[in-house]
């Protein structure tokens, strides 16, 4: 093989190699995200970012409807409603179910519950920030829950802002908002 033929073969091999590299590039992927909608019959534990894609009816009794299972996770209500088992007009005329919450941070840190939308008719608290650090609850409306609309228990360095809390609690134990 002559010197110029060898150059041609090397040039073709290099061009082919570059072509493979060009076609092997992968576009960046969006972060993983769970979607939540419909009827929930057992506690839904979220371990990565999640968003509602339709209204949610919670049929879970004596436990949380949605619970954080990892830190650094955001739940986006995305304009949809989460509805529990309490009476739509009176909340809990027969008393509360103290362990029945809409959303529970469950001791996870750096978690966010982001509205807008409505958490309603839970026989316990609406949103519970439970032994969590740097939790955020923003732009959530909580109504007709038997306990507080947003309940803080052992939370530290957390931000609760822009929420609307209406008609929460019951006659026997008025607690209401936060």
Beta strands, then each sheet from edge to edge (+ up, - down):
strand 1: 34-40
strand 2: 44-46
strand 3: 50-58
strand 4: 66-68
strand 5: 74-76
strand 6: 82-83
strand 7: 103-104
strand 8: 112-120
strand 9: 127-130
strand 10: 136-143
strand 11: 150-153
strand 12: 159-161
strand 13: 164-166
sheet 1: 1+ 3+ 5+ 8+ 6+
sheet 2: 1+ 3+ 5+ 8+ 10+ 12+
sheet 3: 1+ 3+ 5+ 8+ 10+ 13+
sheet 4: 2+ 4+ 7+ 9+ 11+
end
